[in-house]
Amino acid sequence: MGIYLNPGNDGFQSARAGRYVDKSGLIAVVNETIGKSEKLTCISRARRFGKSYAAKMLSAYYDRSCDSSVLFDDLEIAGHPSYRKHLNKYNVVYLDITNIIGKAGVKNVVDYISDAVMSELMEEYPSLEKKGSLDEMMGGVVDKWDRGQKFITIIDEWDAVIRDSSATKEDQKRYLEFLRSLFKSSGTTDKIFAAAYMTGILPIKKDGSQSAISEFREYTMLDPGKFGKFVGFTEQEVKVLCEEDGMDFEEMKRWYDGYSFEDIRSVYNPNSVIYALDKRKFESYWAMSSSATSLLDYINMDFDGLADAAADLLAGKRVGVRVKKFQNDLVSLRSKDDVLTLLTHFGYLSYDSESETVIIPNQEIRDEFSEMIHDVTHEETLQRVRDSIQLIKDTAEGNADAVAAQIEKIHRQECTPLHYNREQSLRAVIKMAYFAYRDYYLQFEELPGGTGYADIVYLPKKYSDYPALIIELKWADTPETAIHQIRERNYPEMLKNFDGDILLVGISYDKEDAEKKHHCRIEVLDGSREENLSF
């Protein structure tokens, strides 16, 4: 048992000793590739989405130096026909490139890997001579000592060298040439490897400069294919975890759901779900592990349309994006679409392949954007922030005319005539107008209360001095009608345990009016005094 050659199953054993969600079905998918033309698999996904856990699981399963049956016999994979066929049957080379960079430095990665693995091969096979390249030595082991038994190689964070800011083009080229020596030649690959599995954040570069790994079948955050249900936690998995721990599933969903793929409509950030369960607290855990990059650096890039896209995303809108021209690196960014695609690979945005749009996926990432927005340098985005903050202030102070004017402005800017009077559009207008709420409020849509569902409710955060807001927007009535609906259906019942003031905000316009001038009425509901004050 070595560090890089057959490292054993300690890593996966630690994972199983803690809170573990069964993702062993991934093994069956990889098993189906063994010995076939598609045996080289590259998985790219955002940080905090379990790449390293999966790599350690695969290593423990295939590693011939240990008996891992006790770790897998009670998991999903045990019921698959391929389970016993491949369990602990291979020499495994396991490389954590981020860890290796930390030990050797980015310039010495290739030499370090070659020397370390070759030395461990010689310890395992004392008669083996240290000569030639690593792939030649591995080929010799297959030919002379193991009678055709091939290797399985697992490389975690394969693109760490490509993403490392200190790596020169020569460093990257040498590293890619090293990968080419292992995987590019079909003759060498077929001779040595039963399978290979690599993880990373960035997809393989499209311009051919990373052709060393072009033989790999690639699965990304944009299109994970058959690996979709292994990217994060599924909704059913999260429901079970919440039931076991007595945690509020709906809150868990609001905070950490929001990623979706063609066949998997709800995917949760697994790292954050586990943190929330362990700490019994819903908040952003995104920054608790190292970030792939600075979100602010990319949002501030000077590309046409990027500032508007950032403001729309902050307002809860979906933004169209063309993902096919992205070159899959950190330097060849030429447009708004490139930046949005990169942020999707980093996990800051969620991509919908049907509509070809991106959106901020959940409350956790909204908090990240909210922290960032104060330092944004784009004047257009800053102006939207100022307007939204002023709108919140005007609402709290009962300045109904100013509220009506700002809602009317946003409504005209953001809605086409075809969609102007639709209920979903009206709700979107409110969300866009109040998008700076995150510093002061929690936002709830269609919150049940009394005998109906309030369109939008803003509940103040603990440190906020602002009142709660219940907002109703009508397009064929008066603002008084909107207020009457709030009262008649007793929407404030949902906030019966709230100690502060509650504002009822009615906004309306006449759809038949050519100018569609908006009007607003704001009333204070104070249950302790049992009286209503109107602005």
C-alpha positions as CSV (number, residue, x, y, z in Angstrom):
1,M,0.0,0.0,0.0
2,G,1.4,3.3,-1.0
3,I,0.5,7.0,-1.3
4,Y,-0.1,7.1,-5.0
5,L,0.0,3.4,-6.0
6,N,-2.8,1.4,-4.3
7,P,-3.4,3.9,-1.5
8,G,-6.0,1.7,0.2
9,N,-9.5,2.6,1.4
10,D,-8.8,4.8,4.4
11,G,-10.2,7.9,2.6
12,F,-13.5,6.3,1.8
13,Q,-13.6,4.6,5.2
14,S,-13.5,8.0,6.8
15,A,-16.4,9.2,4.6
16,R,-18.5,6.2,5.6
17,A,-17.8,6.8,9.2
18,G,-19.5,10.2,9.0
19,R,-22.8,11.3,7.5
20,Y,-22.9,9.4,4.1
21,V,-25.2,9.6,1.2
22,D,-25.0,6.5,-1.0
23,K,-23.5,7.5,-4.4
24,S,-22.0,4.1,-5.1
25,G,-24.2,3.8,-8.2
26,L,-21.4,5.8,-9.8
27,I,-19.2,2.8,-9.7
28,A,-21.6,0.8,-11.9
29,V,-21.5,3.5,-14.5
30,V,-17.7,3.4,-14.5
31,N,-17.7,-0.4,-14.5
32,E,-19.7,-0.3,-17.7
33,T,-16.7,1.5,-19.4
34,I,-13.9,-0.9,-18.3
35,G,-12.0,-2.3,-21.2
36,K,-14.1,-0.4,-23.8
37,S,-13.3,2.5,-26.1
38,E,-15.1,4.8,-23.7
39,K,-13.0,3.8,-20.7
40,L,-11.5,7.3,-20.2
41,T,-13.9,9.5,-18.3
42,C,-13.5,13.2,-17.4
43,I,-16.0,14.8,-14.9
44,S,-15.9,18.6,-14.5
45,R,-18.1,20.1,-11.9
46,A,-18.0,23.0,-9.4
47,R,-16.2,23.0,-6.1
48,R,-18.1,21.6,-3.1
49,F,-19.9,19.1,-5.3
50,G,-18.2,15.9,-4.1
51,K,-15.5,15.3,-6.7
52,S,-13.0,14.2,-4.2
53,Y,-15.4,11.9,-2.3
54,A,-16.2,10.2,-5.6
55,A,-12.6,9.8,-6.4
56,K,-11.8,8.2,-3.0
57,M,-14.8,5.9,-3.3
58,L,-13.6,4.6,-6.7
59,S,-10.1,4.2,-5.5
60,A,-11.3,2.2,-2.5
61,Y,-13.5,0.0,-4.7
62,Y,-10.8,-0.9,-7.3
63,D,-7.7,-1.0,-5.2
64,R,-6.3,-4.6,-5.0
65,S,-4.2,-3.9,-1.9
66,C,-7.2,-4.0,0.4
67,D,-10.5,-5.7,1.0
68,S,-13.3,-3.1,0.8
69,S,-16.3,-5.4,0.8
70,V,-17.3,-4.3,4.3
71,L,-17.5,-0.7,3.0
72,F,-19.7,-1.6,-0.1
73,D,-21.7,-4.7,0.7
74,D,-24.6,-2.6,2.1
75,L,-24.5,0.0,-0.6
76,E,-26.4,0.3,-3.9
77,I,-23.5,-1.0,-6.0
78,A,-23.6,-4.4,-4.2
79,G,-26.8,-5.2,-6.1
80,H,-25.2,-4.6,-9.5
81,P,-24.0,-7.6,-11.6
82,S,-20.5,-6.1,-12.0
83,Y,-19.9,-5.6,-8.2
84,R,-17.8,-8.7,-7.4
85,K,-16.2,-8.8,-10.8
86,H,-14.2,-5.6,-10.3
87,L,-14.1,-5.2,-6.5
88,N,-10.5,-4.8,-5.4
89,K,-9.1,-6.3,-8.6
90,Y,-6.8,-3.6,-10.0
91,N,-3.6,-1.7,-9.4
92,V,-4.8,1.9,-8.8
93,V,-2.8,5.0,-9.4
94,Y,-4.5,7.8,-7.4
95,L,-3.3,11.4,-8.0
96,D,-4.6,14.5,-6.2
97,I,-3.1,17.2,-8.3
98,T,-3.9,20.0,-5.9
99,N,-2.2,18.2,-3.1
100,I,0.8,17.4,-5.3
101,I,1.1,21.1,-6.3
102,G,1.2,21.9,-2.6
103,K,4.1,19.5,-2.1
104,A,6.1,20.0,-5.2
105,G,5.1,23.3,-6.6
106,V,3.4,23.8,-10.0
107,K,6.7,23.7,-12.0
108,N,7.7,20.3,-10.6
109,V,4.4,18.4,-10.8
110,V,5.4,16.1,-13.7
111,D,8.8,15.1,-12.2
112,Y,7.2,14.6,-8.7
113,I,4.5,12.3,-10.1
114,S,6.8,10.3,-12.2
115,D,9.4,9.8,-9.4
116,A,6.8,9.0,-6.7
117,V,4.8,6.5,-8.7
118,M,7.9,4.8,-10.2
119,S,9.4,4.5,-6.8
120,E,6.2,2.9,-5.4
121,L,6.1,0.5,-8.4
122,M,9.6,-0.6,-7.6
123,E,8.6,-1.2,-3.9
124,E,5.7,-3.3,-5.1
125,Y,7.7,-5.1,-7.7
126,P,11.3,-5.3,-6.4
127,S,12.7,-6.7,-9.7
128,L,11.4,-3.8,-11.7
129,E,14.1,-1.5,-12.9
130,K,13.6,2.3,-12.8
131,K,14.2,3.2,-16.4
132,G,12.2,4.8,-19.2
133,S,9.1,6.8,-18.7
134,L,6.3,6.1,-16.2
135,D,4.0,4.7,-18.9
136,E,6.8,2.3,-20.0
137,M,7.3,1.1,-16.4
138,M,3.5,0.6,-16.0
139,G,3.4,-1.3,-19.3
140,G,6.2,-3.5,-18.0
141,V,4.2,-4.4,-14.9
142,V,1.2,-5.4,-17.0
143,D,3.4,-7.5,-19.4
144,K,5.8,-9.3,-17.0
145,W,4.4,-9.3,-13.5
146,D,0.6,-9.2,-13.5
147,R,-0.1,-11.2,-16.7
148,G,-2.3,-8.7,-18.4
149,Q,-3.9,-7.2,-15.3
150,K,-4.3,-3.5,-16.1
151,F,-4.3,-0.3,-14.1
152,I,-7.1,2.0,-13.2
153,T,-5.9,5.6,-12.8
154,I,-7.9,8.2,-10.8
155,I,-6.8,11.8,-11.1
156,D,-8.6,14.3,-8.8
157,E,-8.5,18.0,-9.8
158,W,-6.7,17.3,-13.1
159,D,-7.0,20.9,-14.2
160,A,-5.3,22.4,-11.1
161,V,-2.2,23.1,-13.1
162,I,-4.2,24.8,-15.8
163,R,-6.0,27.0,-13.2
164,D,-3.0,27.8,-11.1
165,S,-2.1,31.5,-11.7
166,S,1.6,30.8,-11.1
167,A,1.8,28.2,-13.8
168,T,3.5,29.4,-17.0
169,K,2.5,28.3,-20.5
170,E,5.6,26.1,-20.5
171,D,4.5,24.5,-17.1
172,Q,1.1,23.8,-18.6
173,K,2.5,22.4,-21.8
174,R,4.8,20.0,-20.0
175,Y,2.0,18.8,-17.8
176,L,-0.3,18.2,-20.8
177,E,2.5,16.4,-22.6
178,F,2.8,14.1,-19.6
179,L,-0.9,13.3,-19.8
180,R,-0.5,12.7,-23.5
181,S,2.2,10.2,-22.8
182,L,-0.3,8.3,-20.6
183,F,-3.5,8.6,-22.5
184,K,-3.1,10.0,-26.1
185,S,-1.7,6.9,-27.8
186,S,-4.5,4.3,-28.2
187,G,-2.0,1.5,-28.2
188,T,-0.4,2.6,-24.9
189,T,-3.7,3.4,-23.3
190,D,-5.3,0.1,-24.3
191,K,-2.3,-1.9,-23.1
192,I,-2.0,-0.2,-19.7
193,F,-5.4,1.0,-18.5
194,A,-8.6,-0.8,-17.8
195,A,-10.1,2.6,-17.1
196,A,-9.3,6.1,-16.1
197,Y,-11.4,8.7,-14.2
198,M,-10.5,12.3,-13.9
199,T,-12.2,15.2,-12.1
200,G,-11.8,18.9,-12.6
201,I,-13.6,22.2,-12.6
202,L,-13.0,23.4,-16.1
203,P,-13.9,21.3,-19.2
204,I,-11.3,20.2,-21.7
205,K,-10.1,23.2,-23.7
206,K,-11.8,23.4,-27.1
207,D,-9.0,24.8,-29.2
208,G,-7.0,21.6,-29.2
209,S,-4.2,22.8,-26.9
210,Q,-5.3,20.2,-24.4
211,S,-5.6,17.5,-27.0
212,A,-3.6,15.3,-24.6
213,I,-6.9,14.4,-23.0
214,S,-9.2,14.7,-26.0
215,E,-9.7,10.9,-25.8
216,F,-11.7,11.3,-22.6
217,R,-15.5,11.2,-22.6
218,E,-16.4,14.5,-21.0
219,Y,-19.3,15.3,-18.6
220,T,-19.8,18.9,-17.4
221,M,-22.0,21.1,-15.3
222,L,-23.7,22.1,-18.6
223,D,-24.3,18.5,-19.7
224,P,-23.5,15.8,-17.1
225,G,-25.2,13.1,-19.1
226,K,-25.4,9.7,-17.3
227,F,-23.5,11.2,-14.3
228,G,-26.2,13.7,-13.6
229,K,-27.6,12.2,-10.4
230,F,-24.1,11.9,-9.0
231,V,-23.2,15.6,-9.4
232,G,-24.9,16.6,-6.1
233,F,-27.6,15.5,-3.8
234,T,-31.0,14.7,-5.3
235,E,-34.2,16.0,-3.8
236,Q,-35.2,12.6,-2.3
237,E,-31.8,12.2,-0.7
238,V,-32.1,15.6,0.9
239,K,-35.6,14.9,2.1
240,V,-34.4,11.7,3.9
241,L,-31.5,13.7,5.5
242,C,-33.9,16.4,6.7
243,E,-36.3,13.8,8.1
244,E,-33.5,12.0,10.0
245,D,-32.2,15.2,11.5
246,G,-35.5,17.0,12.1
247,M,-34.6,19.9,9.8
248,D,-36.9,22.0,7.7
249,F,-36.8,20.6,4.2
250,E,-38.4,23.7,2.5
251,E,-35.7,25.9,4.0
252,M,-33.0,23.5,2.9
253,K,-34.5,23.6,-0.6
254,R,-34.5,27.4,-0.6
255,W,-30.9,27.7,0.5
256,Y,-29.2,24.9,-1.4
257,D,-31.3,23.7,-4.3
258,G,-31.4,25.3,-7.7
259,Y,-29.2,23.3,-10.0
260,S,-30.9,21.2,-12.6
261,F,-30.0,18.9,-15.5
262,E,-32.1,17.4,-18.3
263,D,-33.2,14.4,-16.3
264,I,-32.6,15.7,-12.8
265,R,-34.6,18.8,-12.0
266,S,-33.5,19.4,-8.4
267,V,-29.8,19.2,-7.5
268,Y,-28.5,20.4,-4.2
269,N,-25.0,21.6,-3.2
270,P,-23.9,18.6,-1.1
271,N,-21.2,20.4,0.9
272,S,-23.6,23.0,2.1
273,V,-26.4,20.6,2.9
274,I,-24.0,18.6,5.2
275,Y,-22.8,21.8,6.9
276,A,-26.3,22.9,7.5
277,L,-27.2,19.5,9.0
278,D,-24.1,19.4,11.2
279,K,-24.4,23.0,12.4
280,R,-28.3,22.9,12.4
281,K,-28.2,26.3,10.8
282,F,-29.2,27.6,7.3
283,E,-26.7,30.1,6.0
284,S,-24.1,30.4,3.3
285,Y,-21.3,27.9,3.6
286,W,-19.9,28.7,0.2
287,A,-16.9,30.6,1.5
288,M,-15.9,27.9,4.0
289,S,-13.9,26.1,1.4
290,S,-11.5,27.7,-1.0
291,S,-13.1,29.6,-3.9
292,A,-12.3,28.7,-7.5
293,T,-12.0,32.4,-8.3
294,S,-13.2,35.8,-7.3
295,L,-16.8,36.4,-8.5
296,L,-16.2,40.1,-8.4
297,D,-13.3,39.9,-10.8
298,Y,-15.5,38.4,-13.5
299,I,-18.7,40.5,-12.9
300,N,-16.6,43.6,-13.3
301,M,-15.2,42.7,-16.7
302,D,-15.8,45.3,-19.4
303,F,-18.0,43.3,-21.8
304,D,-21.1,44.7,-23.5
305,G,-24.3,43.6,-21.7
306,L,-22.5,42.1,-18.7
307,A,-23.6,44.8,-16.3
308,D,-27.2,44.5,-17.3
309,A,-27.0,40.7,-17.1
310,A,-25.5,40.9,-13.5
311,A,-28.3,43.3,-12.5
312,D,-31.0,41.0,-14.0
313,L,-29.5,38.0,-12.2
314,L,-29.5,39.8,-8.9
315,A,-33.2,40.7,-9.5
316,G,-34.0,37.0,-9.9
317,K,-34.3,36.9,-13.7
318,R,-33.1,34.3,-16.1
319,V,-30.5,35.5,-18.6
320,G,-29.9,34.0,-22.0
321,V,-26.5,32.7,-22.7
322,R,-24.6,31.0,-25.6
323,V,-22.4,28.4,-24.0
324,K,-20.9,26.8,-27.1
325,K,-18.2,29.4,-27.9
326,F,-16.6,29.3,-24.5
327,Q,-13.0,28.1,-24.8
328,N,-12.9,26.4,-21.3
329,D,-10.1,28.5,-19.7
330,L,-9.7,31.5,-17.5
331,V,-8.0,33.8,-20.0
332,S,-9.8,33.4,-23.4
333,L,-12.8,35.4,-22.2
334,R,-14.2,37.5,-25.0
335,S,-17.8,38.2,-24.2
336,K,-20.6,38.4,-21.7
337,D,-21.6,34.8,-22.7
338,D,-18.0,33.6,-21.9
339,V,-18.2,35.0,-18.4
340,L,-21.6,33.6,-17.6
341,T,-20.6,30.2,-18.9
342,L,-17.5,30.2,-16.7
343,L,-19.6,31.2,-13.7
344,T,-21.8,28.3,-14.4
345,H,-18.9,25.9,-14.4
346,F,-17.8,27.4,-11.1
347,G,-21.3,26.8,-9.6
348,Y,-22.3,30.5,-9.2
349,L,-25.0,30.1,-11.8
350,S,-27.4,27.2,-12.9
351,Y,-27.9,26.5,-16.6
352,D,-31.1,25.4,-18.2
353,S,-30.4,23.6,-21.5
354,E,-34.0,23.9,-22.7
355,S,-34.3,27.6,-22.4
356,E,-30.5,28.2,-22.8
357,T,-30.6,30.5,-19.8
358,V,-28.8,30.9,-16.5
359,I,-30.0,32.0,-13.1
360,I,-28.7,32.4,-9.6
361,P,-29.6,29.0,-8.2
362,N,-30.4,29.6,-4.5
363,Q,-30.2,31.7,-1.4
364,E,-26.6,30.7,-0.6
365,I,-25.3,32.0,-4.0
366,R,-27.6,35.1,-3.8
367,D,-25.8,35.9,-0.6
368,E,-22.5,35.6,-2.4
369,F,-23.7,38.0,-5.1
370,S,-25.1,40.3,-2.5
371,E,-21.7,40.5,-0.8
372,M,-20.1,41.2,-4.1
373,I,-22.5,43.9,-5.4
374,H,-21.3,46.6,-3.1
375,D,-17.9,46.5,-4.8
376,V,-19.1,46.3,-8.4
377,T,-17.7,49.2,-10.5
378,H,-20.3,49.1,-13.4
379,E,-22.3,52.3,-13.2
380,E,-25.5,50.7,-14.6
381,T,-25.5,48.0,-12.0
382,L,-24.7,50.5,-9.2
383,Q,-27.6,52.6,-10.3
384,R,-30.0,49.7,-10.1
385,V,-28.7,49.0,-6.6
386,R,-29.2,52.6,-5.5
387,D,-32.7,52.7,-7.0
388,S,-33.7,49.4,-5.2
389,I,-32.3,50.6,-1.9
390,Q,-34.2,53.8,-2.2
391,L,-37.4,51.9,-3.1
392,I,-37.1,49.9,0.1
393,K,-36.6,53.1,2.1
394,D,-39.5,54.8,0.4
395,T,-41.7,51.8,1.1
396,A,-40.8,51.7,4.8
397,E,-41.4,55.5,5.1
398,G,-44.8,55.3,3.4
399,N,-43.8,57.4,0.3
400,A,-46.4,55.8,-1.9
401,D,-46.0,58.1,-4.9
402,A,-42.2,57.3,-5.1
403,V,-42.9,53.6,-4.8
404,A,-45.5,53.7,-7.6
405,A,-43.2,55.7,-9.8
406,Q,-40.3,53.2,-9.4
407,I,-42.4,50.1,-9.9
408,E,-43.9,51.7,-13.0
409,K,-40.3,52.4,-14.3
410,I,-39.2,48.8,-13.8
411,H,-42.4,47.5,-15.3
412,R,-41.9,49.5,-18.5
413,Q,-38.2,48.6,-18.7
414,E,-38.5,44.9,-18.2
415,C,-41.8,43.7,-19.6
416,T,-42.7,43.5,-23.3
417,P,-46.3,44.5,-24.3
418,L,-47.2,40.8,-24.8
419,H,-46.3,39.9,-21.2
420,Y,-47.1,43.2,-19.5
421,N,-50.3,42.1,-17.8
422,R,-49.4,38.5,-16.9
423,E,-49.4,37.6,-13.2
424,Q,-45.9,36.0,-13.4
425,S,-44.6,39.1,-15.0
426,L,-46.0,41.3,-12.3
427,R,-44.4,39.2,-9.6
428,A,-41.1,39.4,-11.4
429,V,-41.4,43.2,-11.6
430,I,-41.7,43.3,-7.8
431,K,-38.7,41.0,-7.3
432,M,-36.6,43.1,-9.8
433,A,-37.6,46.4,-8.1
434,Y,-36.8,45.1,-4.6
435,F,-33.7,43.0,-5.5
436,A,-31.5,44.8,-3.0
437,Y,-33.7,43.3,-0.2
438,R,-31.1,40.8,0.8
439,D,-29.3,43.2,3.1
440,Y,-32.5,43.7,5.1
441,Y,-35.0,41.0,4.3
442,L,-35.8,37.4,3.6
443,Q,-38.1,37.0,0.6
444,F,-41.0,34.6,0.3
445,E,-43.2,34.1,-2.8
446,E,-46.8,32.8,-2.6
447,L,-46.6,32.5,1.1
448,P,-49.7,30.8,2.5
449,G,-51.6,32.9,5.0
450,G,-55.3,33.1,6.0
451,T,-57.3,31.9,3.1
452,G,-54.9,32.5,0.3
453,Y,-51.4,33.1,-0.9
454,A,-49.6,36.4,-0.7
455,D,-47.7,37.4,-3.9
456,I,-44.5,38.6,-2.2
457,V,-43.6,38.9,1.5
458,Y,-40.5,40.5,2.8
459,L,-39.6,39.5,6.4
460,P,-36.9,41.6,8.1
461,K,-33.7,39.9,9.2
462,K,-32.9,40.0,12.9
463,Y,-30.6,43.0,12.7
464,S,-32.9,45.0,10.4
465,D,-35.1,47.8,11.7
466,Y,-37.4,47.8,8.7
467,P,-41.0,46.7,8.9
468,A,-42.4,43.5,7.2
469,L,-43.9,44.0,3.8
470,I,-46.8,42.2,2.2
471,I,-47.1,43.4,-1.4
472,E,-49.9,42.9,-3.8
473,L,-49.9,44.2,-7.4
474,K,-53.1,44.5,-9.5
475,W,-53.5,45.4,-13.2
476,A,-57.2,46.1,-13.4
477,D,-58.1,47.6,-10.0
478,T,-57.2,50.2,-7.5
479,P,-54.4,49.9,-4.9
480,E,-57.3,50.0,-2.3
481,T,-58.6,46.8,-3.9
482,A,-55.2,45.2,-3.5
483,I,-55.1,46.2,0.2
484,H,-58.6,44.9,0.6
485,Q,-57.6,41.5,-0.7
486,I,-54.7,41.3,1.7
487,R,-57.0,42.1,4.6
488,E,-60.0,40.0,3.4
489,R,-57.9,36.9,2.9
490,N,-56.0,37.6,6.1
491,Y,-52.5,37.3,4.7
492,P,-51.0,39.0,7.8
493,E,-52.0,35.8,9.7
494,M,-48.7,34.3,8.4
495,L,-46.8,36.9,10.4
496,K,-48.7,36.6,13.7
497,N,-45.4,35.8,15.6
498,F,-43.7,38.9,14.1
499,D,-43.2,41.7,16.7
500,G,-42.6,44.7,14.5
501,D,-44.8,46.7,12.1
502,I,-46.3,45.1,9.1
503,L,-46.9,47.2,6.0
504,L,-49.6,46.3,3.5
505,V,-48.5,47.6,0.1
506,G,-51.1,47.7,-2.7
507,I,-49.9,48.7,-6.2
508,S,-52.1,48.9,-9.3
509,Y,-52.5,50.3,-12.8
510,D,-55.3,50.4,-15.4
511,K,-54.4,48.0,-18.2
512,E,-56.8,50.0,-20.5
513,D,-54.9,53.2,-19.8
514,A,-52.4,53.9,-22.6
515,E,-49.9,55.3,-20.2
516,K,-50.5,52.5,-17.6
517,K,-49.8,54.9,-14.8
518,H,-49.2,53.0,-11.5
519,H,-50.7,54.0,-8.1
520,C,-49.7,52.8,-4.6
521,R,-51.3,52.7,-1.2
522,I,-49.4,51.7,2.0
523,E,-51.1,50.9,5.3
524,V,-49.6,49.9,8.6
525,L,-51.1,46.9,10.4
526,D,-50.4,47.1,14.1
527,G,-52.1,44.3,15.9
528,S,-50.9,45.3,19.4
529,R,-52.8,48.6,19.1
530,E,-55.6,47.1,17.0
531,E,-55.7,50.1,14.7
532,N,-54.7,50.7,11.1
533,L,-52.7,53.8,10.1
534,S,-52.7,54.9,6.4
535,F,-50.0,56.9,4.7
